[in-house]
Amino acid sequence: MNKEQLKIKLAVGDRFYPLFVTPAQEEGFRIAAKRINEMIKNFEQNYALQDKQDALAMCAIVLAQECAELRLVANSDVANAKEKLEGLCKLMDMMI
């Protein structure tokens, strides 16, 4: 363990998982674990699931989709910004 790392335990789906994280990462990991537990509870209440594994799989699907969506939006934003910058460069070239 690095001196700058903390050992934390996260409860996810009625199990505890030890992790070594930096102080800057700790809050993000705790928020993620809380969100997963909330999602598990929601899935268990709203779907006929066989066990916790099914709820965890559904969490993984939803979180992966959200991550993919964010990447698509970010890529689109970068492409739009690049297009605008290229347009501005052309305008500046015309002014010179």
C-alpha positions as CSV (number, residue, x, y, z in Angstrom):
1,M,0.0,0.0,0.0
2,N,1.2,3.4,-0.9
3,K,1.5,6.0,1.9
4,E,-0.9,8.2,0.0
5,Q,-3.5,5.6,-0.2
6,L,-6.3,4.8,2.2
7,K,-7.8,1.4,2.9
8,I,-11.6,1.6,2.7
9,K,-14.4,-0.9,2.8
10,L,-17.4,-0.5,0.6
11,A,-20.7,-2.3,1.1
12,V,-22.2,-3.3,-2.2
13,G,-25.1,-5.8,-2.4
14,D,-24.8,-7.0,1.2
15,R,-21.1,-7.7,0.8
16,F,-18.0,-5.7,1.8
17,Y,-15.2,-5.0,-0.6
18,P,-11.8,-3.6,0.6
19,L,-10.1,-1.1,-1.6
20,F,-7.0,1.0,-1.6
21,V,-7.8,4.5,-2.9
22,T,-6.2,7.9,-2.8
23,P,-7.9,10.5,-0.6
24,A,-9.1,12.3,-3.8
25,Q,-10.9,9.1,-5.0
26,E,-12.5,8.1,-1.7
27,E,-15.7,10.2,-2.1
28,G,-16.3,9.1,-5.7
29,F,-16.0,5.4,-4.7
30,R,-18.4,6.0,-1.8
31,I,-20.9,7.8,-4.0
32,A,-20.7,5.0,-6.6
33,A,-21.3,2.3,-4.0
34,K,-24.3,4.2,-2.6
35,R,-25.7,4.6,-6.1
36,I,-25.2,0.9,-6.9
37,N,-27.0,-0.1,-3.7
38,E,-29.9,2.2,-4.5
39,M,-30.1,0.7,-8.0
40,I,-30.1,-2.8,-6.6
41,K,-32.9,-1.9,-4.2
42,N,-34.9,-0.3,-7.0
43,F,-34.4,-3.4,-9.3
44,E,-35.4,-5.8,-6.6
45,Q,-38.6,-3.8,-5.9
46,N,-39.6,-3.4,-9.5
47,Y,-38.5,-6.7,-11.2
48,A,-38.9,-10.4,-10.4
49,L,-35.2,-11.1,-10.0
50,Q,-33.9,-14.5,-9.0
51,D,-31.0,-13.2,-6.8
52,K,-28.6,-10.3,-6.2
53,Q,-26.5,-11.3,-9.2
54,D,-29.4,-10.3,-11.5
55,A,-29.7,-6.9,-9.9
56,L,-25.9,-6.4,-10.1
57,A,-26.0,-7.4,-13.8
58,M,-28.8,-4.9,-14.4
59,C,-26.8,-2.2,-12.6
60,A,-23.8,-3.0,-14.8
61,I,-25.9,-2.7,-18.0
62,V,-27.4,0.7,-16.9
63,L,-24.1,2.1,-15.8
64,A,-22.3,1.0,-18.9
65,Q,-25.0,2.5,-21.1
66,E,-24.7,5.8,-19.2
67,C,-20.9,5.8,-19.7
68,A,-21.3,5.1,-23.4
69,E,-23.8,7.9,-23.7
70,L,-21.4,10.4,-21.9
71,R,-18.6,9.4,-24.3
72,L,-20.9,9.9,-27.3
73,V,-21.9,13.3,-26.1
74,A,-18.3,14.3,-25.3
75,N,-17.1,13.1,-28.7
76,S,-19.9,15.2,-30.3
77,D,-19.0,18.2,-28.2
78,V,-15.3,17.9,-29.2
79,A,-16.2,17.5,-32.9
80,N,-18.5,20.6,-32.7
81,A,-15.8,22.6,-30.9
82,K,-13.2,21.6,-33.5
83,E,-15.5,22.6,-36.4
84,K,-16.1,26.0,-34.8
85,L,-12.4,26.6,-34.2
86,E,-11.6,25.6,-37.8
87,G,-14.2,28.1,-39.0
88,L,-12.7,30.8,-36.8
89,C,-9.2,30.1,-38.1
90,K,-10.5,30.4,-41.7
91,L,-12.1,33.8,-40.8
92,M,-8.9,35.0,-39.3
93,D,-6.9,33.9,-42.3
94,M,-9.3,35.8,-44.5
95,M,-8.8,38.9,-42.4
96,I,-5.0,38.8,-42.6
